[in-house]
Amino acid sequence: MDKTEHVATRVKTLLVQVLQVDIDPEDIADDEPLFGDGLDADSMVALELVSAIEEAFGIEVTDDELRVELFESLRGLVEYVEGKTLSASC
C-alpha cells in the first residue's frame, strides 16, 4: 500500500466514523462527492471531519484553507491531507 492509498484508507475510515454510517470504508469511491448526491455530508460533518483529520494526521487546517472546494470529492481531500503531511514532515 503506497502513501496515497494509506491516507485514503484513513480518511475514508474517519469519514465513516464521523457520518456514523454502517458502510465499509473500502466501498467509498475515491471520486465520491462528499456533499449533495454523494455521501450527503453537511457543514457540521465537514467540521467534524476536519477535526478528526487534524488529530489523526497531526496537521492543522487553517481557516484560509477551509473552503468548499476541499470537500468536492474524497480524492481532493486525500490529496490535500497528503500534501499537508508531506510539508509537515519536512
C-alpha positions as CSV (number, residue, x, y, z in Angstrom):
1,M,0.0,0.0,0.0
2,D,1.5,3.3,-1.0
3,K,1.2,6.6,0.9
4,T,-1.7,7.8,-1.1
5,E,-3.7,4.6,-0.5
6,H,-2.8,4.7,3.2
7,V,-4.0,8.3,3.5
8,A,-7.2,7.5,1.5
9,T,-8.0,4.5,3.7
10,R,-7.5,6.5,6.9
11,V,-9.6,9.4,5.6
12,K,-12.4,7.0,4.5
13,T,-12.4,5.4,7.9
14,L,-12.6,8.8,9.6
15,L,-15.5,9.7,7.3
16,V,-17.4,6.6,8.1
17,Q,-16.9,7.3,11.8
18,V,-18.0,10.9,11.6
19,L,-21.0,10.1,9.4
20,Q,-21.9,7.2,11.8
21,V,-22.9,5.0,8.9
22,D,-22.7,1.3,8.5
23,I,-20.6,1.0,5.3
24,D,-17.2,-0.4,4.6
25,P,-14.7,2.4,4.0
26,E,-13.4,0.4,1.1
27,D,-16.8,0.8,-0.6
28,I,-16.3,4.6,-0.8
29,A,-15.1,5.6,-4.3
30,D,-12.1,8.0,-4.5
31,D,-14.1,10.3,-6.7
32,E,-17.1,10.2,-4.4
33,P,-18.6,13.6,-3.8
34,L,-18.9,14.4,-0.1
35,F,-21.8,16.8,-0.4
36,G,-25.1,16.6,-2.4
37,D,-25.8,13.3,-4.1
38,G,-22.6,11.7,-2.8
39,L,-22.2,10.9,0.9
40,D,-24.7,13.6,1.8
41,A,-22.3,15.4,4.2
42,D,-23.2,18.8,5.5
43,S,-21.2,21.6,7.0
44,M,-21.2,20.1,10.5
45,V,-19.9,16.8,9.1
46,A,-17.2,18.7,7.3
47,L,-16.1,20.5,10.5
48,E,-16.1,17.2,12.5
49,L,-14.1,15.5,9.7
50,V,-11.5,18.3,9.6
51,S,-11.1,18.0,13.4
52,A,-10.7,14.2,13.1
53,I,-8.2,14.6,10.2
54,E,-6.2,17.1,12.2
55,E,-5.9,14.8,15.1
56,A,-5.2,11.6,13.1
57,F,-2.6,13.1,10.9
58,G,-1.1,15.7,13.2
59,I,-1.8,18.6,10.8
60,E,-3.6,21.9,11.0
61,V,-6.2,23.0,8.5
62,T,-6.1,26.8,8.6
63,D,-9.2,29.0,8.1
64,D,-7.8,30.1,4.8
65,E,-7.5,26.5,3.6
66,L,-11.0,25.6,4.8
67,R,-13.1,26.0,1.7
68,V,-15.9,24.1,-0.1
69,E,-13.5,23.0,-2.9
70,L,-11.6,21.0,-0.3
71,F,-14.6,18.8,0.1
72,E,-15.8,18.4,-3.5
73,S,-14.5,14.8,-3.6
74,L,-12.8,12.4,-1.4
75,R,-9.8,12.4,-3.8
76,G,-9.3,16.1,-3.4
77,L,-9.4,15.9,0.3
78,V,-6.9,13.0,0.3
79,E,-4.6,14.9,-1.9
80,Y,-4.8,17.9,0.4
81,V,-4.1,15.8,3.5
82,E,-1.2,14.0,1.8
83,G,0.3,17.4,0.8
84,K,0.0,18.7,4.4
85,T,1.6,15.6,5.8
86,L,4.5,15.9,3.4
87,S,5.1,19.6,4.2
88,A,4.7,18.8,8.0
89,S,7.4,16.2,7.8
90,C,9.9,18.5,6.0
